[in-house]
C-alpha cells in the first residue's frame, strides 16, 4: 500500500512533467497556471487510493487520476467566471488574470484533455469508466446550476440543498474512488460501496466546510470567515436556522440574507448570534458526523483486508479535520 | 446507400426524440432550444454517409452522429459568448436569450452529452474513435483561440489564416467522416483518405463562405453581406488583397480594417472596389477550387465502388454551392 503523501508526490511529479503543446499560448498557459496553483489533490489521490486498495497498478492509474484533476480544475475555471470570483487559492483566477473568454476556452480544452487522459485505460474497462465519468460531469454541471438557482430562489429546502451539494461536490469524490476501484478490477459490489463511501464523505466535507465558514479559525480555514453570510449563501446552517427559528429570528435572518448593503462585520456578528442561540453549530456537527459515519459503514462493507483501508481512513480524517 | 435527404430526416427525428431530464431546466432548455434552431446538419450527416459508404449500419451510427452535432452546437454556444453574438440562425443566441452563465454551463453539459453518445459504440472501436474525437475537440478550441488572437494581431499571413480555418472548421468535417468510416470498419488507409476529403472540403467551404460574405447574394447566403468587412475580420480575401496591393490600396485597406466608426455601407463599397481591382474574387475562387479538387482526389483514392460515392459528391457540391 502507498501512503497518501507518497501518492501526492507522484501526482505532483506527473503534473510538473505535463507538456502541452506551446501554441496557442493563450489556451495552454492558463491550464499550466491553474494546475500549478496546487490544492490538496484530494480527487486524483482518491483515484490512486481506490486502485491501490484492490491491488491495482498505481503508476498505470496516474493518467486517469490526472483526468479527474483536469476535470475538477476545468469546473473551477468556469465556476469562477460564473461567480465573478477574483481569487482562487490565494492567486488571481484565470478569469481575472486573463479574461472570461480565455477562461471559457482554456476550460473547454481542459475538459477535452481530461478525456484524453482517460482514453488510455485497459479497453475492457473503458466503456464503463467513461460512462461513470461523463455521468458525473453532467451531475457536477447540474449541481452548479442548482447552486446558482438557489441564489434567487426564496424557498430552498434542506433536502434541495443536500441534493445540490451531493451533485456539485460529493459525486466527484465517489467517482474518483470508483474509477480507482475499477482500475483495480474490484467487484461491482465493492466498486459501488467505495462510491457511496466517497459520496457520503463528500457530503460530510461540504457541511463541515459550511460550518468552518462561520465558526472556523481563519488561519486554518485558509479563507476569510463569514464569506457565505456576507454573500447571502443559503447553506445548511442558514436553512437549519430558518427551520428552528421563531418568527423574530426568522424574519431577521431573511432580512440579513437579502440585503447587499449591511456592514459585513455587523452582519456576521448578528447572524452568528442567531446561529448560536439556535444551537446550529451542534446541529451541523451532528449532520457532519452522520454522513461521516455513513461513509465509514460503506467502507466497512468493502471486502479487502482491514489494514488495507488505513490510508483511506487517514485521508477521510484529514478531509474532515477531526479526531474521531 | 441512403440519400442525404433521407439521412437528414432520420437525424431530425432522432433530435426531436431526444429526451433529456427536465431538471434543472436552466441547463436543459437551452440545449433543446439550440438543437431546435436547425441548421443543415452537415456534420452528423457526414458521420452517417461515412458509415454507409463502407457498408456500416446507419441506424447504429445515429448516436455517434448526434455526438458530433452536440459537440458542434456546444462550440457555437461558447463562440457566441466570446464573439458577443446576438443572433444565430435568425434567432437569439442562448447567451442573449438567457445569459452568459447559462450559455457556459449548458454548453459544458452538451460537451459531456456528446461523449455519452459516443460511448455506446462497439467497444473495439471506442479507444480510437475517442482519441480522434478528443483530438478534434482540442483542435477546434485552438482554432477558435487563433481566430480571436488574429483580431488584435497586426501581421497575419495567409498560411496562418489557412491553418486557423483548418483547425476551427475543417478538421471537424474530416473527423465526422472518419468516425463514420470507422463505424463501417473501413481500412486505416480509407479512413485517412475520407478524413483528408473532409478536411479539404472544409477549407474549400470556409473560403467560399468568406467569398460569399463579400460577393454573395444576401437571400441565398442567409446572412447580411459585408459582415466580415464591417467587423474588420482578416479573411483570405483581405490577406490576399494586402499581398497583391500597391502602397495606396494597402494603406487604404489597413485603414478600413482598423476603424470602428466608418459608415458600414461606404466601407463595404470601398473595400469591394479594391478587391475587384485586384481580382480577389477570381483568386479566391481559384483557392476554393484548389481545395475542392484536392478533396476529390482523396475521395477518388477510397477503395469502394464509385457509385457508392455519389451521395458524398452530391453533399460536397451542395456545400460549396457550385456546379462543377
Interface residues (C-beta under 8 A of the other chain):
Chain A: X23 X24 X26 X27 X78 X81 X82 X100 X101 X104 X105 X107 X108 X109 X111 X112 X113 X115 X116 X119 X120 X123 X124 X126 X127 X130 X131 X134 X135 X137 X138 X141 X142 X144 X145 X146 X148 X149
Chain B: X23 X24 X26 X27 X78 X81 X82 X100 X101 X104 X105 X107 X108 X109 X111 X112 X113 X115 X116 X119 X120 X123 X124 X126 X127 X130 X131 X134 X135 X137 X138 X141 X142 X144 X145 X146 X148 X149
